[in-house]
């Protein structure tokens, strides 16, 4: 484990990314290449 992986901000960021993927998976298929892709890119 790297030192930064113990930081709370790092752990919160990973949780944020998971949340964005969950939200993206709930969007309709019509948003697959619009809002969903922007949301995922912004989270990464």
Residue, then its C-alpha position, 0 to 999 in steps of 0.5 A: x500500500x502506498x502512503x497516499x492510499x491511506x489519505x482520507x481524501x484519496x479514499x473519498x475520491x475512490x468513493x466518488x468515482x464509484x458513485x459516478x459509475x453507479x449514476x452513469x449506469x442508471x442513465x437511459x441508453x440514449x445518454x450512453x455517448x453524451x451525459x454518461x461519457x462526460x460524467x465518467x470522464x469527469x470522475x476519472 
